[in-house]
Amino acid sequence: MRIEGVPDAVRKKAVAAGAEAWLTGLPRLVADLERAWSISVGRTLPGATEAFVAEATCHDGTQAVLKLLIPREGNAARNEITVLRLANGSGCARLFRADETRSALLLERLGPSLFELALPLKRRHEILCTAAALLWRPAPESGLRTGASKGEWLIEFASRLWDELGRPCSERAVEYARSCARNRIRAHDDERAVVVHGDVHQWNTLEAAGGFKLVDPDGLLAEAEYDLGILMREDPVELLQGDPHARAHALAERTDLDATAIWEWGAIERVSTGLLCTQIGLQPVGRQMLAAAERVTPG
């Protein structure tokens, strides 16, 4: 079997992760899963960056998607499978089959993304909040890492990348983001923590029957405000067209959550993602996020 059209971003990330053998073995892996799961795999879907993703059809005609994550350190496949099983189709794509050892998932096939639909920002936020809230639920025995742990990781990541990239934004902006993350780490409460998606944005939100569902969950046990902090990171140009804090207050009012927590998660996510986009050449969004970080930093 020959695999056509593996996205260049997936190839590059696989090579960077030392997973050349995985790339070479993709045809056999797909063929093995076709037999094991009684599916027929079709065209490769474009736009993936962390996995091989292709259309699939089940033996009973059900339309599905096969997702094979690049093998690397960490628990990406385990986390995603855990979140999707907990969600059971509510707020996230339904998981039909999974093989953690092979980082393989068979998912329900959804429609176009919010990005493709090009809806107004306010409507997008309504949809994103609704989908995320369907996922939020306690799961203390899930084994997912905590929001406090993610906050610590974000501080280390942003600090390291800022230096490696030659400090493309001010130290003042980076330190403000780090101080916001430290506030959220101190505020973490295991009893209040819920399952959050971890990367709620318009590319990860697809049209489904009767609404929209999220895909590609990172999976955390954190305060629900974390997910809305992602919305404070996204659309940085629009954020600066009015009072930036107004977005946090609007999201908090819509979900009955805390505006300060939403704002603070947004601060560290804006800087860390802006630096990541700069590293991988994803512009102008990287510059826009860092410019927004400069503008919203007090003093």
C-alpha positions as CSV (number, residue, x, y, z in Angstrom):
1,M,0.0,0.0,0.0
2,R,1.3,3.5,-0.9
3,I,0.4,6.5,1.3
4,E,-0.1,9.6,-0.9
5,G,0.0,13.2,0.3
6,V,1.4,13.0,3.8
7,P,1.5,16.8,4.7
8,D,5.0,18.3,4.6
9,A,4.5,19.6,8.2
10,V,3.9,16.0,9.4
11,R,7.0,14.7,7.6
12,K,9.2,17.5,9.1
13,K,7.9,17.0,12.6
14,A,8.3,13.2,12.3
15,V,11.9,13.7,11.2
16,A,12.5,16.2,14.0
17,A,11.2,13.7,16.5
18,G,13.4,10.9,15.2
19,A,10.4,9.0,13.8
20,E,11.6,8.3,10.3
21,A,10.9,4.7,10.8
22,W,7.3,5.6,11.6
23,L,7.0,7.5,8.3
24,T,8.5,4.6,6.4
25,G,6.1,2.1,8.1
26,L,2.9,4.2,7.6
27,P,1.7,2.0,4.7
28,R,2.0,-1.2,6.7
29,L,0.5,0.4,9.8
30,V,-2.5,1.7,7.8
31,A,-2.9,-1.8,6.2
32,D,-2.8,-3.5,9.5
33,L,-5.4,-1.2,11.0
34,E,-7.7,-1.7,7.9
35,R,-7.7,-5.4,8.7
36,A,-8.0,-5.1,12.5
37,W,-10.7,-2.5,12.4
38,S,-12.5,-3.5,9.2
39,I,-12.1,-0.2,7.6
40,S,-11.2,1.1,4.2
41,V,-8.8,4.1,4.3
42,G,-9.2,6.8,1.6
43,R,-7.6,10.2,0.8
44,T,-5.2,11.9,3.2
45,L,-6.7,15.0,4.7
46,P,-4.7,18.2,4.4
47,G,-3.8,20.6,7.2
48,A,-2.6,18.1,9.8
49,T,0.6,19.0,11.6
50,E,0.9,16.4,14.4
51,A,-0.5,13.2,12.8
52,F,-1.3,11.4,9.6
53,V,-5.1,11.9,9.1
54,A,-7.2,10.3,6.4
55,E,-10.8,9.5,5.5
56,A,-12.0,6.0,6.4
57,T,-15.1,4.0,5.8
58,C,-16.2,1.4,8.3
59,H,-17.6,-2.0,7.1
60,D,-21.1,-0.9,7.9
61,G,-20.7,2.3,5.8
62,T,-20.0,4.7,8.7
63,Q,-17.9,7.6,7.6
64,A,-14.9,8.0,9.9
65,V,-11.4,9.5,10.1
66,L,-8.2,7.6,10.9
67,K,-5.7,9.5,12.9
68,L,-2.1,8.3,13.5
69,L,-0.1,10.5,15.8
70,I,3.6,10.9,15.4
71,P,5.3,8.8,18.1
72,R,7.3,11.0,20.5
73,E,8.0,11.5,24.2
74,G,5.0,12.3,26.4
75,N,1.5,11.0,26.5
76,A,-0.2,12.8,23.6
77,A,-2.1,9.7,22.3
78,R,-3.0,8.5,25.8
79,N,-4.3,12.0,26.8
80,E,-6.3,12.4,23.6
81,I,-7.9,8.9,24.0
82,T,-8.7,9.6,27.6
83,V,-10.4,12.9,26.9
84,L,-12.4,11.5,24.0
85,R,-13.6,8.5,26.0
86,L,-14.6,10.7,28.9
87,A,-16.5,13.1,26.5
88,N,-18.2,10.1,24.8
89,G,-19.2,12.4,21.8
90,S,-20.3,15.4,23.9
91,G,-18.4,18.5,22.9
92,C,-15.7,16.4,21.2
93,A,-15.6,14.1,18.2
94,R,-16.8,10.6,19.0
95,L,-14.1,8.0,19.4
96,F,-14.9,4.7,17.6
97,R,-11.7,2.7,18.1
98,A,-8.3,3.4,19.7
99,D,-4.9,1.7,20.0
100,E,-2.7,3.6,22.4
101,T,0.4,1.5,21.7
102,R,0.2,2.5,18.0
103,S,-1.0,6.0,18.7
104,A,-4.0,5.2,16.5
105,L,-7.6,6.6,16.7
106,L,-10.7,6.1,14.6
107,L,-13.0,9.1,14.9
108,E,-16.3,10.2,13.7
109,R,-16.1,12.3,10.5
110,L,-17.1,15.9,11.0
111,G,-17.7,18.9,8.7
112,P,-15.8,22.1,7.9
113,S,-14.0,24.0,10.6
114,L,-15.0,27.3,12.1
115,F,-12.0,28.8,10.2
116,E,-13.4,27.6,6.9
117,L,-16.9,28.9,7.7
118,A,-15.5,32.4,8.4
119,L,-18.1,33.3,11.0
120,P,-18.0,36.7,12.9
121,L,-15.8,36.7,16.0
122,K,-18.8,37.0,18.5
123,R,-20.5,34.0,16.9
124,R,-17.3,32.0,17.0
125,H,-16.9,32.7,20.7
126,E,-20.5,31.6,21.3
127,I,-19.8,28.3,19.5
128,L,-16.4,27.7,21.1
129,C,-17.8,28.4,24.7
130,T,-20.7,26.0,24.1
131,A,-18.5,23.2,22.8
132,A,-15.9,23.6,25.5
133,A,-18.5,23.7,28.3
134,L,-19.9,20.3,27.2
135,L,-16.6,18.7,27.9
136,W,-15.9,20.2,31.3
137,R,-16.5,17.5,34.0
138,P,-14.6,16.2,37.0
139,A,-12.4,13.2,36.4
140,P,-9.9,13.0,39.3
141,E,-8.8,9.4,38.4
142,S,-8.2,10.1,34.8
143,G,-4.4,10.5,35.0
144,L,-4.4,13.7,33.0
145,R,-1.8,16.3,34.1
146,T,-3.0,19.3,36.1
147,G,-3.4,22.9,35.1
148,A,-0.7,23.7,37.7
149,S,1.7,21.4,35.9
150,K,0.9,23.0,32.5
151,G,1.4,26.5,34.0
152,E,4.9,25.4,35.1
153,W,5.6,24.0,31.7
154,L,4.4,27.2,30.0
155,I,6.7,29.3,32.1
156,E,9.8,27.2,31.3
157,F,8.9,27.0,27.6
158,A,8.3,30.7,27.2
159,S,11.5,31.6,29.1
160,R,13.6,29.2,27.1
161,L,12.2,30.1,23.7
162,W,12.4,33.9,24.4
163,D,16.2,33.5,24.9
164,E,16.7,31.1,22.0
165,L,14.9,33.5,19.6
166,G,17.0,36.5,20.6
167,R,14.3,38.1,22.8
168,P,11.8,39.1,20.2
169,C,9.6,40.9,22.7
170,S,10.3,42.9,25.9
171,E,11.4,41.3,29.2
172,R,8.5,43.2,30.8
173,A,5.9,41.4,28.6
174,V,7.5,38.0,29.3
175,E,7.7,38.6,33.0
176,Y,4.1,39.7,33.2
177,A,3.0,36.5,31.4
178,R,5.1,34.5,33.8
179,S,3.6,36.2,36.8
180,C,0.1,35.5,35.5
181,A,1.0,31.9,35.1
182,R,2.3,31.8,38.7
183,N,-1.0,33.2,39.9
184,R,-2.9,30.4,38.1
185,I,-0.5,27.7,39.5
186,R,-1.2,29.0,43.0
187,A,-4.9,29.0,42.4
188,H,-5.1,25.4,41.2
189,D,-7.6,23.4,43.2
190,D,-7.9,19.6,42.6
191,E,-11.5,19.7,43.8
192,R,-12.5,22.3,41.4
193,A,-10.5,21.0,38.4
194,V,-12.3,19.6,35.4
195,V,-11.3,18.0,32.1
196,V,-10.4,20.8,29.7
197,H,-9.6,20.6,26.0
198,G,-6.5,22.7,26.2
199,D,-6.5,24.1,22.7
200,V,-9.9,25.6,21.9
201,H,-9.7,27.6,18.7
202,Q,-11.5,27.8,15.3
203,W,-9.3,25.3,13.5
204,N,-10.0,22.7,16.2
205,T,-13.8,23.2,16.0
206,L,-15.7,21.4,13.3
207,E,-19.3,21.4,12.3
208,A,-21.4,18.4,13.4
209,A,-25.0,17.3,13.3
210,G,-26.9,19.9,15.4
211,G,-23.9,22.0,16.3
212,F,-20.1,21.9,16.6
213,K,-17.5,19.6,18.1
214,L,-13.9,19.9,19.2
215,V,-11.0,17.8,17.9
216,D,-7.4,17.3,18.9
217,P,-7.7,17.7,22.7
218,D,-4.5,18.1,24.6
219,G,-6.3,17.2,27.8
220,L,-5.8,18.7,31.3
221,L,-7.4,18.6,34.7
222,A,-7.6,22.4,35.3
223,E,-9.9,25.2,36.1
224,A,-12.3,25.6,33.2
225,E,-11.0,29.2,32.6
226,Y,-7.9,27.6,31.0
227,D,-9.9,26.9,27.8
228,L,-11.2,30.4,27.6
229,G,-7.6,31.7,28.0
230,I,-7.0,30.2,24.6
231,L,-9.6,32.5,23.2
232,M,-7.8,35.5,24.7
233,R,-4.7,34.3,22.8
234,E,-6.4,34.0,19.4
235,D,-7.4,36.9,17.1
236,P,-4.8,39.3,18.6
237,V,-5.5,42.1,16.1
238,E,-9.2,42.1,17.1
239,L,-8.3,42.0,20.7
240,L,-6.6,45.4,20.5
241,Q,-9.4,47.1,18.6
242,G,-11.3,47.8,21.8
243,D,-10.7,47.2,25.5
244,P,-8.8,43.9,25.6
245,H,-10.2,43.2,29.1
246,A,-13.7,43.4,27.6
247,R,-13.2,40.1,25.9
248,A,-12.3,38.3,29.1
249,H,-15.3,39.8,30.9
250,A,-17.7,38.8,28.0
251,L,-16.4,35.2,28.0
252,A,-16.7,35.1,31.8
253,E,-20.3,36.4,31.7
254,R,-21.2,33.8,29.0
255,T,-19.9,30.9,31.0
256,D,-20.3,32.1,34.6
257,L,-16.5,31.9,35.2
258,D,-13.8,34.2,36.5
259,A,-12.6,37.0,34.2
260,T,-9.3,37.4,36.0
261,A,-8.4,33.7,35.6
262,I,-9.4,33.9,31.9
263,W,-7.2,37.0,31.5
264,E,-4.2,35.4,33.2
265,W,-4.3,32.2,31.3
266,G,-4.6,34.3,28.1
267,A,-1.4,36.3,29.1
268,I,0.9,33.3,29.3
269,E,-0.7,31.5,26.3
270,R,-0.3,34.7,24.1
271,V,3.4,35.0,24.8
272,S,4.2,31.2,24.6
273,T,2.2,30.7,21.4
274,G,3.5,34.0,19.9
275,L,7.1,32.7,20.5
276,L,6.3,29.3,19.1
277,C,4.8,30.8,16.0
278,T,7.9,32.9,15.6
279,Q,10.1,29.8,16.0
280,I,8.3,27.9,13.2
281,G,7.8,30.9,10.9
282,L,4.1,31.1,11.3
283,Q,3.7,34.8,10.5
284,P,2.2,37.4,10.8
285,V,0.3,35.8,13.7
286,G,3.4,35.3,15.8
287,R,4.3,39.0,15.6
288,Q,0.6,39.9,16.2
289,M,0.4,37.9,19.4
290,L,3.7,39.3,20.7
291,A,2.6,42.9,19.8
292,A,-0.7,42.3,21.7
293,A,1.3,41.0,24.7
294,E,3.3,44.2,24.7
295,R,0.2,46.4,24.5
296,V,-1.7,44.6,27.3
297,T,1.2,44.5,29.8
298,P,0.6,46.9,32.6
299,G,2.9,49.9,33.1
